[in-house]
Amino acid sequence: MSTARYRTNEGELIPIIAIIILNVLVFLMLQITSRVDPELYMGMILNLGISNGLFFEKPWTIITYMFTQAEFMHLLANMLTLYFFGSFLIRVAGTRNFLWIYFVGGIIGGLFVLAFSSLFTPPTIGASGAVFALGGALAVVAPKVKVFIFPIPVPMPLWIAVTIGFLILLPFSFISWQGHLGGLLFGLLAGLYLRHRLKIAV
């Protein structure tokens, strides 16, 4: 038997909802700016996204890049995954564990971008590193839970879904594998910690 909690009340979802709202607000701001002043839009991306060549001038980007989504489908995919992974992790391990895994996972993803990207790589933006940290943690603490991954119409164990989701993204040159990998590896380690700390049976 697990000692972890599996019930979630509405109050526990407030951090997830707040993160989603902030992402949506930043996305809307960028979309409006791109239509009014494209040059200002590019400047905002440079000030929000994380870039190897500019990081020491803009260290805040290790946080802001997580709240900056480029396109609507980028926003939608990350926020939907955040909601489902995040709410499930809160049920299993509580809000505090969700928060530190999400934010530290995002920061680790950013550090991987800095470590394994060239100086001339465009700024990286998106919550994918943080989201994959949640997925990695869940793949360890609840590997047998069945989930769907679009467009495959059959349920599969969560650990397989997370693995497939990561592998699908690798061939695309415009997707930061560094951020995804950093977040995922941290999530796996965090999941091992939670299993030991909360005595979660799998």
C-alpha positions in Angstrom: 0.0 0.0 0.0 1.2 3.5 -0.7 1.3 6.2 1.9 0.8 8.9 -0.7 -2.5 10.9 -1.1 -4.7 10.2 -4.1 -7.4 12.8 -3.6 -7.2 16.2 -5.0 -9.3 19.2 -4.0 -9.9 22.2 -6.1 -7.5 24.3 -4.0 -4.6 22.0 -4.8 -5.0 22.7 -8.5 -4.5 26.5 -8.0 -0.8 26.4 -8.8 -1.4 24.5 -12.0 -4.2 26.9 -13.1 -1.9 29.9 -12.2 0.9 28.6 -14.3 -1.5 28.0 -17.2 -2.9 31.5 -16.9 0.5 33.1 -16.9 1.5 31.1 -20.0 -1.6 32.2 -21.8 -1.2 35.9 -20.8 2.4 35.9 -22.1 1.3 34.1 -25.3 -1.4 36.7 -25.9 1.0 39.5 -25.3 3.5 38.1 -27.8 0.8 37.5 -30.4 -0.5 41.0 -30.1 3.0 42.5 -30.2 4.0 40.4 -33.3 1.1 42.0 -35.2 1.7 45.5 -34.0 5.5 45.7 -34.0 7.4 42.6 -35.3 10.7 44.2 -34.2 9.5 44.6 -30.6 8.3 41.1 -30.7 11.7 39.7 -31.6 13.2 41.8 -28.8 10.8 40.3 -26.4 11.7 36.8 -27.5 15.3 37.6 -26.9 14.5 38.9 -23.4 12.3 35.9 -22.5 13.9 33.0 -24.2 17.1 31.3 -23.0 20.1 31.6 -25.3 23.7 30.4 -24.8 25.2 33.5 -26.2 23.0 35.9 -24.2 22.5 34.1 -20.9 25.0 36.0 -18.8 23.4 39.3 -19.9 19.9 38.0 -19.3 20.1 35.4 -16.4 16.4 35.7 -15.7 15.7 33.8 -18.9 16.3 30.5 -17.0 12.8 31.1 -15.5 11.0 33.2 -18.2 11.7 30.8 -21.0 9.4 28.3 -19.2 6.4 30.7 -19.5 6.9 31.6 -23.2 5.2 29.6 -25.9 5.8 30.3 -29.6 2.6 29.1 -31.3 -0.9 28.1 -30.3 -0.4 24.4 -30.7 2.9 24.7 -28.7 0.9 26.4 -25.9 -2.0 24.0 -26.2 0.1 20.8 -26.1 2.2 22.0 -23.2 -0.7 23.3 -21.1 -2.8 20.2 -21.6 0.1 17.9 -20.7 0.9 20.1 -17.7 -2.7 19.9 -16.4 -3.0 16.1 -16.7 0.5 15.3 -15.5 0.4 18.0 -12.8 -3.0 17.1 -11.4 -2.0 13.4 -11.3 1.3 14.2 -9.6 -0.5 16.3 -7.0 -2.8 13.4 -6.2 0.2 11.1 -5.8 2.7 13.3 -4.0 1.1 16.7 -3.1 1.3 20.2 -4.3 4.8 21.0 -2.9 6.4 18.1 -4.7 4.6 19.1 -7.9 6.0 22.7 -7.6 9.6 21.8 -7.0 9.7 19.1 -9.6 8.1 21.5 -12.2 10.3 24.5 -11.6 13.6 22.7 -10.9 12.9 20.4 -13.9 12.4 23.5 -16.1 15.7 25.1 -14.7 17.6 21.8 -15.4 16.2 21.8 -18.9 17.4 25.3 -19.4 20.9 24.4 -18.1 21.0 21.5 -20.6 20.1 24.0 -23.4 23.0 26.2 -22.2 25.4 23.2 -21.9 24.6 21.5 -25.2 23.7 24.3 -27.6 26.0 26.4 -29.7 26.4 30.2 -29.2 24.5 30.9 -32.4 21.4 28.9 -31.6 18.2 31.0 -31.5 16.6 31.5 -28.1 14.8 28.4 -26.7 11.3 28.9 -25.3 8.6 26.6 -23.9 7.5 24.7 -20.9 8.4 21.3 -22.3 11.4 20.7 -20.0 9.3 21.3 -16.9 6.5 19.2 -18.3 8.8 16.3 -19.1 10.1 16.5 -15.6 6.5 15.8 -14.4 6.3 13.0 -16.9 9.6 11.5 -15.9 8.6 11.6 -12.2 5.2 9.9 -12.9 6.9 7.3 -15.1 8.7 6.2 -12.0 6.0 6.5 -9.3 3.1 5.3 -11.5 4.6 3.4 -14.4 1.7 1.0 -14.9 -1.1 3.6 -15.1 -2.7 3.5 -18.6 -2.8 6.6 -20.7 -3.5 7.6 -24.3 -1.0 9.3 -26.5 -2.3 11.0 -29.7 -2.8 9.7 -32.3 -2.4 6.1 -31.0 -6.0 4.9 -30.2 -5.0 2.4 -27.5 -4.0 2.9 -23.9 -0.4 2.2 -22.9 1.6 2.3 -19.6 2.6 5.8 -18.7 6.3 5.0 -18.8 6.0 3.9 -22.4 3.9 6.9 -23.3 6.5 9.3 -21.9 9.3 7.4 -23.7 7.4 7.5 -27.0 6.6 11.2 -26.5 10.3 12.0 -26.1 11.5 9.9 -29.0 8.8 11.4 -31.4 10.3 14.9 -30.8 13.9 14.0 -31.4 13.9 14.2 -35.2 12.6 17.8 -35.4 15.4 20.3 -35.6 13.2 23.1 -34.3 12.5 21.3 -31.1 15.0 21.6 -28.2 16.0 18.0 -27.4 18.4 19.4 -24.8 15.6 21.0 -22.7 13.4 17.9 -23.0 16.2 15.6 -22.1 17.3 17.7 -19.1 13.8 17.9 -17.7 13.1 14.2 -18.3 16.3 13.0 -16.6 15.6 15.2 -13.6 12.1 14.0 -13.4 13.2 10.3 -13.4 15.6 11.1 -10.4 12.8 13.0 -8.7 10.5 10.1 -9.2 13.0 7.7 -7.5 13.2 10.2 -4.6 9.5 10.3 -4.2 9.1 6.5 -4.3 11.6 6.2 -1.5 10.3 9.2 0.5 6.6 8.5 0.2 7.0 4.7 0.1 5.0 4.5 -3.1 4.4 0.9 -4.3 4.4 0.4 -8.1 
